[in-house]
Amino acid sequence: MKAVQSLLGERQDAVMARRALPRIAASAHAHGEPGFGYGLLYAAQEAALVEADTGLPDRWAAARSRRLPRRV
């Protein structure tokens, strides 16, 4: 489950960054700063989101298949 939790955390980080980056880029542009780097960061977060969504089914299946020892 730790691997699933880690992947979900990475996914959440990507979602939050994708929400914030356009606002940050617009503010930078309003102050005369270039915005190209923000576009690159957005694209990187988009790729991280796709990777997380693609990897989640396998990680979930692996977590479900593990059996914990029973305590008596």
DSSP file (Angstrom, degrees, kcal/mol; ACC not computed):
  #  RESIDUE AA STRUCTURE BP1 BP2  ACC     N-H-->O    O-->H-N    N-H-->O    O-->H-N    TCO  KAPPA ALPHA  PHI   PSI    X-CA   Y-CA   Z-CA
    1    1 A M     >        0   0    0      0, 0.0     4,-2.9     0, 0.0     5,-0.2   0.000 360.0 360.0 360.0 -24.9    0.0    0.0    0.0
    2    2 A K  H  >  +     0   0    0      1,-0.2     4,-2.4     2,-0.2     5,-0.2   0.904 360.0  50.1 -62.1 -39.3    3.0    2.3    0.5
    3    3 A A  H  > S+     0   0    0      2,-0.2     4,-2.2     1,-0.2    -1,-0.2   0.888 111.5  48.4 -66.0 -38.9    3.7    2.2   -3.2
    4    4 A V  H  > S+     0   0    0      2,-0.2     4,-2.6    55,-0.2    -2,-0.2   0.935 112.1  48.9 -65.1 -46.2    0.0    3.0   -4.0
    5    5 A Q  H  X S+     0   0    0     -4,-2.9     4,-2.1     1,-0.2    -2,-0.2   0.894 110.7  51.1 -61.2 -40.9    0.1    5.9   -1.5
    6    6 A S  H  X S+     0   0    0     -4,-2.4     4,-2.2    -5,-0.2    -1,-0.2   0.925 111.2  47.2 -62.7 -45.3    3.3    7.2   -3.0
    7    7 A L  H  X S+     0   0    0     -4,-2.2     4,-2.3     1,-0.2    -2,-0.2   0.904 111.2  51.0 -64.7 -41.2    1.9    7.2   -6.5
    8    8 A L  H  X S+     0   0    0     -4,-2.6     4,-2.4     1,-0.2    -1,-0.2   0.865 109.2  52.1 -64.7 -34.7   -1.3    8.9   -5.4
    9    9 A G  H  X S+     0   0    0     -4,-2.1     4,-2.3     2,-0.2    -2,-0.2   0.911 109.4  48.6 -65.5 -42.7    0.8   11.6   -3.7
   10   10 A E  H  X S+     0   0    0     -4,-2.2     4,-2.1     2,-0.2    -2,-0.2   0.894 111.4  50.9 -62.8 -39.5    2.8   12.2   -6.8
   11   11 A R  H  X S+     0   0    0     -4,-2.3     4,-2.4     2,-0.2    -2,-0.2   0.931 109.6  49.5 -63.6 -45.5   -0.5   12.4   -8.8
   12   12 A Q  H  X S+     0   0    0     -4,-2.4     4,-2.5     1,-0.2     5,-0.2   0.900 109.0  52.7 -61.4 -41.3   -1.9   14.9   -6.3
   13   13 A D  H  X S+     0   0    0     -4,-2.3     4,-2.4     1,-0.2    -1,-0.2   0.913 110.1  48.5 -59.5 -42.8    1.2   17.0   -6.6
   14   14 A A  H  X S+     0   0    0     -4,-2.1     4,-2.4     2,-0.2    -2,-0.2   0.904 111.0  50.2 -65.4 -41.8    0.9   17.1  -10.4
   15   15 A V  H  X S+     0   0    0     -4,-2.4     4,-1.5     2,-0.2    -2,-0.2   0.934 113.1  45.7 -62.1 -46.1   -2.7   18.0  -10.2
   16   16 A M  H  X S+     0   0    0     -4,-2.5     4,-2.0     1,-0.2    -2,-0.2   0.894 112.8  50.0 -66.4 -39.9   -2.1   20.9   -7.8
   17   17 A A  H  X S+     0   0    0     -4,-2.4     4,-2.7     1,-0.2    -1,-0.2   0.911 108.3  53.1 -65.1 -41.6    0.9   22.1   -9.8
   18   18 A R  H  < S+     0   0    0     -4,-2.4    -1,-0.2     1,-0.2    -2,-0.2   0.835 110.3  48.9 -63.5 -31.5   -1.1   22.1  -13.1
   19   19 A R  H  X S+     0   0    0     -4,-1.5     4,-0.5    -5,-0.2    -1,-0.2   0.885 117.1  40.2 -72.4 -38.5   -3.8   24.2  -11.4
   20   20 A A  H  X S+     0   0    0     -4,-2.0     4,-2.3     1,-0.2     3,-0.3   0.828  99.9  71.6 -82.2 -32.9   -1.3   26.8  -10.0
   21   21 A L  H  X S+     0   0    0     -4,-2.7     4,-3.0     1,-0.2     5,-0.2   0.862  93.8  52.4 -60.4 -41.8    1.1   27.1  -12.9
   22   22 A P  H  > S+     0   0    0      0, 0.0     4,-2.3     0, 0.0    -1,-0.2   0.913 112.2  47.1 -60.8 -39.1   -1.2   29.1  -15.3
   23   23 A R  H  X S+     0   0    0     -4,-0.5     4,-2.1    -3,-0.3    -2,-0.2   0.913 114.1  47.0 -65.7 -42.7   -1.9   31.6  -12.6
   24   24 A I  H  X S+     0   0    0     -4,-2.3     4,-2.4     2,-0.2    -1,-0.2   0.907 112.3  50.2 -65.4 -41.3    1.8   31.9  -11.8
   25   25 A A  H  X S+     0   0    0     -4,-3.0     4,-2.7    -5,-0.2    -2,-0.2   0.897 109.5  51.0 -64.4 -40.4    2.7   32.2  -15.4
   26   26 A A  H  X S+     0   0    0     -4,-2.3     4,-2.3    -5,-0.2    -1,-0.2   0.900 110.8  48.7 -64.5 -40.1    0.0   35.0  -16.0
   27   27 A S  H  X S+     0   0    0     -4,-2.1     4,-1.1     2,-0.2    -2,-0.2   0.914 111.8  49.1 -64.9 -42.7    1.4   36.9  -13.0
   28   28 A A  H ><>S+     0   0    0     -4,-2.4     5,-2.8     1,-0.2     3,-0.5   0.923 111.2  49.9 -62.1 -44.0    5.0   36.6  -14.3
   29   29 A H  H ><5S+     0   0    0     -4,-2.7     3,-1.9     1,-0.2    -1,-0.2   0.899 106.1  55.8 -62.3 -40.8    3.9   37.7  -17.8
   30   30 A A  H 3<5S+     0   0    0     -4,-2.3    -1,-0.2     1,-0.3    -2,-0.2   0.774 107.9  50.0 -62.6 -25.5    2.1   40.7  -16.2
   31   31 A H  T <<5S-     0   0    0     -4,-1.1    -1,-0.3    -3,-0.5    -2,-0.2   0.225 124.7-103.3 -97.4  13.2    5.4   41.7  -14.6
   32   32 A G  T < 5S+     0   0    0     -3,-1.9    -3,-0.2     1,-0.3    -2,-0.1   0.626  76.3 137.2  80.1  13.3    7.3   41.4  -17.9
   33   33 A E      < -     0   0    0     -5,-2.8    -1,-0.3    -6,-0.2    -2,-0.1  -0.639  60.1-102.6 -91.6 150.9    8.9   38.0  -17.1
   34   34 A P        -     0   0    0      0, 0.0     4,-0.1     0, 0.0    -1,-0.1  -0.409  24.3-161.0 -70.4 149.3    9.1   35.3  -19.7
   35   35 A G    >>  +     0   0    0      1,-0.1     4,-1.6     2,-0.1     3,-0.5   0.398  62.9 100.6-111.4   1.3    6.6   32.4  -19.3
   36   36 A F  H 3> S+     0   0    0      1,-0.2     4,-1.9     2,-0.2     3,-0.2   0.894  81.1  54.2 -56.8 -43.3    8.3   29.7  -21.4
   37   37 A G  H 3> S+     0   0    0      1,-0.2     4,-2.3     2,-0.2    -1,-0.2   0.843 104.5  54.8 -61.1 -34.8    9.7   27.9  -18.3
   38   38 A Y  H <> S+     0   0    0     -3,-0.5     4,-2.4     2,-0.2    -1,-0.2   0.870 105.8  52.8 -67.3 -35.2    6.2   27.7  -16.8
   39   39 A G  H  X S+     0   0    0     -4,-1.6     4,-2.4    -3,-0.2    -2,-0.2   0.896 108.9  49.4 -64.5 -40.0    5.0   26.0  -19.9
   40   40 A L  H  X S+     0   0    0     -4,-1.9     4,-2.2     2,-0.2    -2,-0.2   0.911 110.9  49.3 -64.9 -41.9    7.7   23.5  -19.6
   41   41 A L  H  X S+     0   0    0     -4,-2.3     4,-2.2     2,-0.2    -2,-0.2   0.902 110.1  51.5 -63.5 -40.3    6.9   22.9  -16.0
   42   42 A Y  H  X S+     0   0    0     -4,-2.4     4,-2.3     1,-0.2    -2,-0.2   0.928 110.0  49.0 -61.7 -44.9    3.2   22.5  -16.9
   43   43 A A  H  X S+     0   0    0     -4,-2.4     4,-2.2     1,-0.2    -1,-0.2   0.885 109.9  51.9 -62.7 -38.6    4.1   19.9  -19.6
   44   44 A A  H  X S+     0   0    0     -4,-2.2     4,-2.1     2,-0.2    -1,-0.2   0.891 110.6  47.9 -65.3 -39.1    6.3   18.0  -17.1
   45   45 A Q  H  X S+     0   0    0     -4,-2.2     4,-2.2     2,-0.2    -2,-0.2   0.863 108.9  54.1 -70.0 -35.0    3.4   17.9  -14.6
   46   46 A E  H  X S+     0   0    0     -4,-2.3     4,-2.2     2,-0.2    -2,-0.2   0.920 109.5  48.1 -61.6 -43.8    1.1   16.7  -17.4
   47   47 A A  H  X S+     0   0    0     -4,-2.2     4,-2.5     1,-0.2    -2,-0.2   0.889 110.3  51.8 -64.6 -39.3    3.5   13.9  -18.1
   48   48 A A  H  X S+     0   0    0     -4,-2.1     4,-2.3     2,-0.2    -1,-0.2   0.879 109.2  50.9 -64.7 -37.4    3.7   13.0  -14.4
   49   49 A L  H  X S+     0   0    0     -4,-2.2     4,-2.6     2,-0.2    -2,-0.2   0.923 111.0  47.1 -66.2 -44.7   -0.1   12.9  -14.2
   50   50 A V  H  X S+     0   0    0     -4,-2.2     4,-2.3     1,-0.2    -2,-0.2   0.915 112.0  51.2 -62.6 -42.7   -0.3   10.5  -17.2
   51   51 A E  H  X S+     0   0    0     -4,-2.5     4,-2.3     2,-0.2    -2,-0.2   0.909 111.4  47.4 -61.9 -42.4    2.4    8.3  -15.8
   52   52 A A  H  X S+     0   0    0     -4,-2.3     4,-1.7     2,-0.2    -2,-0.2   0.928 112.8  48.2 -65.1 -44.3    0.6    8.1  -12.4
   53   53 A D  H  < S+     0   0    0     -4,-2.6    -1,-0.2     1,-0.2    -2,-0.2   0.863 114.1  47.4 -64.5 -34.8   -2.7    7.3  -14.1
   54   54 A T  H  < S+     0   0    0     -4,-2.3     4,-0.4    -5,-0.2    -1,-0.2   0.880 116.0  43.4 -72.5 -38.8   -1.0    4.7  -16.2
   55   55 A G  H  X S+     0   0    0     -4,-2.3     4,-2.1    -5,-0.2     5,-0.2   0.668  93.2  81.8 -82.9 -17.8    0.9    3.0  -13.3
   56   56 A L  H  X S+     0   0    0     -4,-1.7     4,-2.9     1,-0.2     5,-0.3   0.904  86.1  53.9 -61.3 -45.6   -1.9    3.0  -10.8
   57   57 A P  H  > S+     0   0    0      0, 0.0     4,-2.4     0, 0.0    -1,-0.2   0.909 111.7  45.9 -57.4 -41.1   -3.8   -0.1  -11.9
   58   58 A D  H  > S+     0   0    0     -4,-0.4     4,-2.3     2,-0.2    -2,-0.2   0.913 114.4  47.2 -67.7 -41.9   -0.6   -2.2  -11.7
   59   59 A R  H  X S+     0   0    0     -4,-2.1     4,-2.3     2,-0.2   -55,-0.2   0.901 112.7  49.5 -66.4 -38.7    0.4   -0.9   -8.3
   60   60 A W  H  X S+     0   0    0     -4,-2.9     4,-2.4    -5,-0.2    -2,-0.2   0.929 111.0  49.3 -65.3 -43.7   -3.1   -1.4   -7.0
   61   61 A A  H  X S+     0   0    0     -4,-2.4     4,-1.6    -5,-0.3    -2,-0.2   0.903 111.1  50.2 -61.1 -41.5   -3.1   -5.0   -8.3
   62   62 A A  H  X S+     0   0    0     -4,-2.3     4,-0.7     1,-0.2    -1,-0.2   0.900 111.4  48.5 -64.1 -40.4    0.3   -5.7   -6.7
   63   63 A A  H >< S+     0   0    0     -4,-2.3     3,-0.6     1,-0.2    -2,-0.2   0.890 111.3  49.8 -67.7 -38.6   -0.9   -4.3   -3.4
   64   64 A R  H 3< S+     0   0    0     -4,-2.4    -1,-0.2     1,-0.2    -2,-0.2   0.804 105.8  57.2 -69.7 -29.0   -4.1   -6.3   -3.4
   65   65 A S  H 3< S+     0   0    0     -4,-1.6     2,-0.3    -5,-0.2    -1,-0.2   0.675  86.3  94.6 -79.6 -15.6   -2.3   -9.5   -4.2
   66   66 A R    <<  -     0   0    0     -4,-0.7     2,-0.5    -3,-0.6    -3,-0.0  -0.568  65.1-148.7 -79.4 138.5    0.0   -9.3   -1.1
   67   67 A R        -     0   0    0     -2,-0.3    -2,-0.1     3,-0.0    -3,-0.0  -0.900   5.3-142.3-108.3 132.5   -1.2  -11.2    1.9
   68   68 A L        -     0   0    0     -2,-0.5     2,-0.1     1,-0.1     0, 0.0  -0.679  31.3-100.6 -88.7 146.6   -0.4  -10.0    5.4
   69   69 A P        -     0   0    0      0, 0.0     2,-0.3     0, 0.0    -1,-0.1  -0.398  39.3-120.0 -65.2 142.1    0.4  -12.5    8.1
   70   70 A R        -     0   0    0     -2,-0.1     2,-0.5    -3,-0.0    -3,-0.0  -0.634  17.4-141.4 -84.7 139.5   -2.5  -13.2   10.3
   71   71 A R              0   0    0     -2,-0.3    -1,-0.0     1,-0.1     0, 0.0  -0.860 360.0 360.0 -99.1 134.4   -2.2  -12.6   14.0
   72   72 A V              0   0    0     -2,-0.5    -1,-0.1     0, 0.0    -2,-0.0   0.416 360.0 360.0-104.3 360.0   -3.8  -15.1   16.3
